[in-house]
Amino acid sequence: MAKSRQNSALSNSRVANIGRRAMPFISANPDLGLAIGVILILGLLIIPLPPVLLDMFLAVNISFSVLILLISVYLKTPLEFSSFPSILLITTLFRLGLNVASTRLILGQAEAGDIIHAFGNFVIGGNYVVGIIIFLILLVINFIVVIKGSSRIAEVGARFALDALPGKQMSIDADLNAGYIDEQTAKQRRKELTRESDFYGAMDGAAKFIKGDAIAGIIITIINLTGGFLIGIFQYDMTFDSAITTYSILTIGDGLVSQIPSLLISVAGGLVVTRSGADDNLDVEIGQQFGSKPKPLYIAALTLAMMSFLPGFPMIPFLILAVVLGGIGYFRQKIIKDDADAAARARLAEAEEKKEPSEQPVESLLRVDPIEIELGYSLIQLVDETQGGDVFKRITNVRRQLAQELGIIVPPVRVRDNLQLDPETYVVKIRANEIADNQLQPNRLLAMNPGTAEGDLQGIHVTEPVFGLPATWIQTQERENAEIMGFTVVEPPTVLTTHLTELLRRNADKLMTRQDVKHLIENLRDDYPALVDEATPEALPMAIIQKVLQNLLSEGIPIRDLAMIMESLLEYVPVTKNVDVLTEYVRHNLSETIRKLYENENGVIHAIAVDPRLEDQMSQNLQTTGDTTAIAPSLGLSPSDMKLINESLEQAINEVTLSGHLPVIICSAQIRPFFYRMIHTKFPMVSVISYTELPPDTDVELQASVELELQQKV
């Protein structure tokens, strides 16, 4: 006996040593472990198994199914378990292999191990009819309810994920172009979209594995029961009672051992495909959503209490449940009230800390905010971070975006509520002057037609404030439908910040103060110390620098290359102090920047030309006195001529815009600044450039022209 124990201990020690040596190899080569596992699963279809090994594999199957179910419960999004479709295939093959192995033992030896025998005895309990009925009920639950529902959800999820993919990609591109996200974030979002569509497509196909597994289980059960009964009577000379007893226990036990893990994995599949997106785990969400409102709990408790007094109903179970639900409702109401009181005290304490003195200095009333946004009370939620508002973060991104695009430092934006405004209205002010207003629907989404959308949407029809596109405020649940139809759908904060970005871009010159100019020049000192030292107030007055920068920004020319602008001014300021002339000199030195602004992806500028005869007439009307150009806003043209020019220009702009190009007018350098001022009021979105301020190798394609039928003057 002692020797046997010694041999057993030695054998266990050898197994442990082999395990310790194998674990590092398996950890370093997980792909080999997976490959070997798949080969072993396929081997179960061919290699006979003894009952001991079959018991071990059945235990592994049950354990793995329970593990998959628990992992599915704690998912937040389906992509956290993106390997689930492959796991479905592997587990299905594993169960089928075990079915084949157990069938071989049942039909060949009338024996299939302890687990199958225990399951059969436990369920049958001496009554074969009850055992068969319970087994059939499990099959119906798995096949009709769980598998069919999961398959339908996976199919619909795959279809909607693929249909909504173009709209979601357009939304990502819109956020990227607006500067709300960077290129890396956009790539990550596109990757997640691709993974999501691939996952739902794979789940749609993987659901068929579960369905096929259930059908195979039914067939194998019928074969085992019928074939075993015939083999027991005709080959093993069993009596009728003995054959039916033996093979009923084994068949039902085998079916249960197969169908219970299949049911667990089917439920796991249903949980995975129904987790379309969440903020927390399923258990936390259910607890929060069921307990967030105590009133339904009270009503349910009262209903159960009333049912307990109905004739024939058992009183104790209903009363216990009524007390439990009522208690849960009471404690949830108390917790909600305590949380609300704590939040109110926190807000009051914060307000007391920020409370201004009762007597404010009069000087503080004289301060004017550079940029200000006033909100109606319904829009306050967009900036309240406690309600999920993120407008302040978006404004920070807007300031960063304009700094990168234009080279300016946008001052902080003051956001305040104004109860005198309409609830859904916001107003944007620059230096206390209102420049724009618009209305938002905070609980809806804005669907814009980029020109390719098909169909009509139900909602509030408006015009998008930035680009003038037709748009509709739709309900949030209509988002996927609108994206499938080709509409670009954005949230109210996106509308607000996009409008603000465009307004700041158009009014950038009004934000350029002398203090900002000084700050920008000081930023050059580290890289260009000689340039900054040379730009003294005597050599280059700050007022000239400010005015030139404002002129550039007013026409949308970035001032990021401030060093080049300063060098140009230092070169030409000894020749002239005329700010308009200096601006033209700077524009010529920024030729590459100007070309990049207006060229398309092929390096071509599609422009509107000014008729040479019209240019000649404008040039003749220019009157120059000394160093100052005295010129009327109409360049000396008569009102009838101005009307003809505006009509011709409007027609040319429509022609170029319909071709998909930006409206850009190109003319001679002599009349360029004056022509821009002449048309700017009526056509603020049109840019005017000259031939000489573009690099010599610029490819310019004339799409239309501005013409005027000149009258012969006597």
Rosetta blueprint (number, residue, H / E / L):
1 M L
2 A H
3 K H
4 S H
5 R H
6 Q H
7 N H
8 S H
9 A H
10 L H
11 S H
12 N H
13 S H
14 R H
15 V H
16 A H
17 N H
18 I H
19 G H
20 R H
21 R H
22 A H
23 M H
24 P H
25 F H
26 I H
27 S H
28 A H
29 N L
30 P H
31 D H
32 L H
33 G H
34 L H
35 A H
36 I H
37 G H
38 V H
39 I H
40 L H
41 I H
42 L H
43 G H
44 L L
45 L L
46 I L
47 I L
48 P L
49 L L
50 P L
51 P H
52 V H
53 L H
54 L H
55 D H
56 M H
57 F H
58 L H
59 A H
60 V H
61 N H
62 I H
63 S H
64 F H
65 S H
66 V H
67 L H
68 I H
69 L H
70 L H
71 I H
72 S H
73 V H
74 Y L
75 L L
76 K L
77 T L
78 P H
79 L H
80 E H
81 F H
82 S L
83 S L
84 F H
85 P H
86 S H
87 I H
88 L H
89 L H
90 I H
91 T H
92 T H
93 L H
94 F H
95 R H
96 L H
97 G H
98 L H
99 N H
100 V H
101 A H
102 S H
103 T H
104 R H
105 L H
106 I H
107 L H
108 G H
109 Q H
110 A L
111 E L
112 A L
113 G L
114 D H
115 I H
116 I H
117 H H
118 A H
119 F H
120 G H
121 N H
122 F H
123 V H
124 I H
125 G L
126 G L
127 N L
128 Y H
129 V H
130 V H
131 G H
132 I H
133 I H
134 I H
135 F H
136 L H
137 I H
138 L H
139 L H
140 V H
141 I H
142 N H
143 F H
144 I H
145 V H
146 V H
147 I H
148 K H
149 G H
150 S H
151 S H
152 R H
153 I H
154 A H
155 E H
156 V H
157 G H
158 A H
159 R H
160 F H
161 A H
162 L H
163 D H
164 A L
165 L H
166 P H
167 G H
168 K H
169 Q H
170 M H
171 S H
172 I H
173 D H
174 A H
175 D H
176 L H
177 N H
178 A H
179 G L
180 Y L
181 I L
182 D L
183 E H
184 Q H
185 T H
186 A H
187 K H
188 Q H
189 R H
190 R H
191 K H
192 E H
193 L H
194 T H
195 R H
196 E H
197 S H
198 D H
199 F H
200 Y H
201 G H
202 A H
203 M H
204 D H
205 G H
206 A H
207 A H
208 K H
209 F H
210 I H
211 K H
212 G H
213 D H
214 A H
215 I H
216 A H
217 G H
218 I H
219 I H
220 I H
221 T H
222 I H
223 I H
224 N H
225 L H
226 T H
227 G H
228 G H
229 F H
230 L H
231 I H
232 G H
233 I H
234 F H
235 Q L
236 Y L
237 D L
238 M L
239 T L
240 F H
241 D H
242 S H
243 A H
244 I H
245 T H
246 T H
247 Y H
248 S H
249 I H
250 L H
251 T H
252 I H
253 G H
254 D H
255 G H
256 L H
257 V H
258 S H
259 Q H
260 I H
261 P H
262 S H
263 L H
264 L H
265 I H
266 S H
267 V H
268 A H
269 G H
270 G H
271 L H
272 V H
273 V H
274 T H
275 R L
276 S L
277 G L
278 A L
279 D L
280 D L
281 N L
282 L H
283 D H
284 V H
285 E H
286 I H
287 G H
288 Q H
289 Q H
290 F H
291 G H
292 S L
293 K L
294 P H
295 K H
296 P H
297 L H
298 Y H
299 I H
300 A H
301 A H
302 L H
303 T H
304 L H
305 A H
306 M H
307 M H
308 S H
309 F L
310 L L
311 P L
312 G L
313 F L
314 P L
315 M H
316 I H
317 P H
318 F H
319 L H
320 I H
321 L H
322 A H
323 V H
324 V H
325 L H
326 G H
327 G H
328 I H
329 G H
330 Y H
331 F H
332 R H
333 Q H
334 K H
335 I H
336 I H
337 K H
338 D H
339 D H
340 A H
341 D H
342 A H
343 A H
344 A H
345 R H
346 A H
347 R H
348 L H
349 A H
350 E H
351 A H
352 E H
353 E H
354 K H
355 K L
356 E L
357 P L
358 S L
359 E L
360 Q L
361 P L
362 V H
363 E H
364 S H
365 L H
366 L H
367 R L
368 V L
369 D L
370 P L
371 I E
372 E E
373 I E
374 E E
375 L E
376 G L
377 Y H
378 S H
379 L H
380 I H
381 Q H
382 L H
383 V L
384 D L
385 E H
386 T H
387 Q H
388 G L
389 G L
390 D L
391 V H
392 F H
393 K H
394 R H
395 I H
396 T H
397 N H
398 V H
399 R H
400 R H
401 Q H
402 L H
403 A H
404 Q H
405 E H
406 L H
407 G L
408 I L
409 I L
410 V L
411 P L
412 P L
413 V E
414 R E
415 V E
416 R E
417 D E
418 N L
419 L L
420 Q L
421 L L
422 D L
423 P L
424 E L
425 T E
426 Y E
427 V E
428 V E
429 K E
430 I E
431 R L
432 A L
433 N E
434 E E
435 I E
436 A E
437 D E
438 N E
439 Q E
440 L L
441 Q L
442 P L
443 N L
444 R L
445 L E
446 L E
447 A E
448 M E
449 N L
450 P L
451 G L
452 T L
453 A L
454 E L
455 G L
456 D L
457 L L
458 Q L
459 G L
460 I E
461 H E
462 V E
463 T E
464 E L
465 P L
466 V L
467 F L
468 G L
469 L L
470 P E
471 A E
472 T E
473 W E
474 I E
475 Q L
476 T H
477 Q H
478 E H
479 R H
480 E H
481 N H
482 A H
483 E H
484 I H
485 M L
486 G L
487 F L
488 T E
489 V E
490 V E
491 E L
492 P H
493 P H
494 T H
495 V H
496 L H
497 T H
498 T H
499 H H
500 L H
501 T H
502 E H
503 L H
504 L H
505 R H
506 R H
507 N L
508 A H
509 D H
510 K H
511 L H
512 M L
513 T L
514 R H
515 Q H
516 D H
517 V H
518 K H
519 H H
520 L H
521 I H
522 E H
523 N H
524 L L
525 R L
526 D L
527 D L
528 Y L
529 P H
530 A H
531 L H
532 V H
533 D H
534 E H
535 A L
536 T L
537 P L
538 E L
539 A L
540 L L
541 P L
542 M H
543 A H
544 I H
545 I H
546 Q H
547 K H
548 V H
549 L H
550 Q H
551 N H
552 L H
553 L H
554 S H
555 E L
556 G L
557 I L
558 P L
559 I L
560 R L
561 D L
562 L H
563 A H
564 M H
565 I H
566 M H
567 E H
568 S H
569 L H
570 L H
571 E H
572 Y H
573 V L
574 P L
575 V L
576 T L
577 K L
578 N L
579 V H
580 D H
581 V H
582 L H
583 T H
584 E H
585 Y H
586 V H
587 R H
588 H H
589 N H
590 L L
591 S H
592 E H
593 T H
594 I H
595 R H
596 K H
597 L H
598 Y H
599 E L
600 N L
601 E L
602 N L
603 G L
604 V E
605 I E
606 H E
607 A E
608 I E
609 A E
610 V E
611 D L
612 P H
613 R H
614 L H
615 E H
616 D H
617 Q H
618 M H
619 S H
620 Q H
621 N H
622 L L
623 Q E
624 T E
625 T E
626 G L
627 D L
628 T E
629 T E
630 A E
631 I L
632 A L
633 P L
634 S L
635 L L
636 G L
637 L L
638 S L
639 P H
640 S H
641 D H
642 M H
643 K H
644 L H
645 I H
646 N H
647 E H
648 S H
649 L H
650 E H
651 Q H
652 A H
653 I H
654 N H
655 E H
656 V H
657 T H
658 L H
659 S L
660 G L
661 H L
662 L L
663 P L
664 V E
665 I E
666 I E
667 C E
668 S L
669 A L
670 Q L
671 I L
672 R H
673 P H
674 F H
675 F H
676 Y H
677 R H
678 M H
679 I H
680 H H
681 T L
682 K L
683 F L
684 P L
685 M L
686 V L
687 S E
688 V E
689 I E
690 S E
691 Y L
692 T L
693 E L
694 L L
695 P L
696 P L
697 D L
698 T L
699 D E
700 V E
701 E E
702 L E
703 Q E
704 A E
705 S E
706 V E
707 E L
708 L L
709 E L
710 L L
711 Q L
712 Q L
713 K L
714 V L
